[in-house]
């Protein structure tokens, strides 16, 4: 029998997404609280002693000179790879590799070796 009370109450499966969402929220809150609780522990770390690790001649050395970047970039481009020479070298290597592959495609045993092997297997 269908009555007014049937429609006011949600079936258990309809309530499931809300329960899952509430549990996720509770889990998120717990994780945030745990992270906040661990945060003060990071302030207790011992830092290594850095005094005396730099030699005195480096401490007295002047700062390096600042130079414009344009000449540095131009020098880097000039010292780069020559595309024409690289292409020629690669073309030669490709030709050698293809010739080697063609040689490897041939028979492994000569005719006489194959006959001898077949006789030995009989």
N, C-alpha and C positions, 0 to 999 in steps of 0.2 A: 504494500500500500504506500503510495506516495503522499507525503504530507508536507507541511511547511518546515518542519524540523530537518527533513532530508536535505533541503537546499541550503540551509544555514551552515551545515557542517561540511567541511571539505574532506574528500577521501584521503587516505594516508599518502598515496602517491602524489597527489596535488600539493601536499605540504612539503614534500621532499626537497624541491629546489630551495625553498626558504630556509630549511634546516641546514642544507649544505652551505648556503651563503652565510648563515650565522656562524657555522663552524669555521669557515674560511676567515671570516672577520676576527673571530676569537684567536685563531692561529696567527694571523697577521699581527694582532695586538701583542700576543705573547712573544713573537719574534722581535718585534720592535722593542719591547721592554727588555728582552735578553740582550739585544745589541746595545741599548742604552746602559745596561748594567755592566757590560764589558768595556765600555768606552773609557771609564777612569783607569782601568788596568793598563791601557796603552800609555798613559802618562808615567807609569812606573818603570818603563824600560831603561836599562843602563846604556848610555851612549859610549862608544869607544873613545879613548883619549886620543885626540888628534894633534895635540901639541907635540912638536918635535918630529913630526913625520915628514915635513918638507925640509929639504936641505937648505942651509943658510944662503948658498949662492942663488938658489931659485927665489928665495924670499927677497933678496936684494936686487933681483933682475928687474929691468924696466918692463912696462907693459908693451906688448907688440904694437907696431904701427898699423893704423887702419889705412887700407888702400881702397880705391874705387873698384867696384865689382866689374865694370865693363871690360877692362883689360884682362882680368882673370878669366872671364867667360870667353873672350876672343881667343886667348891662348889655349883654353880647353878645347874649343872647336877646331883650332888648327892642328892640334896634336891628336885628333881623333882618327878613326879608321877611314881609309880610302875606299869608297864603295866600289869603284871600278876594279881595283886590285883584288879586293875581297871577292867580288863576283867571279873574276877570272880564276882565282884559286879554288873557289867552290865548284865551278864548272869542271875543272880538271879532276877534282876529287870525285865528283859524281860520275864522270866518265870512267875513272879507274874502278870505282865500286861496282858499276854496272857490268864492266868487263869481267871482274872477279866473280860476280853473281852468275854470269853466263857460263863461266868455266865450271862453277860448282854445280850447275844444273845437269851436267853431263853424267855419263855412267861412272860409278865408283870403281867397278871391277872391269878389267879388260875381258875380251871374249874368251881368251885362253884361261884366265883365272876363274871365270864363271863356270866353264866346262869342268875344270878340275874340282871346283867346289861341289858341283852337282854330282860328280862321280863319287866323291867322298861321302855324300849324304845318302847314297843308295845302298 
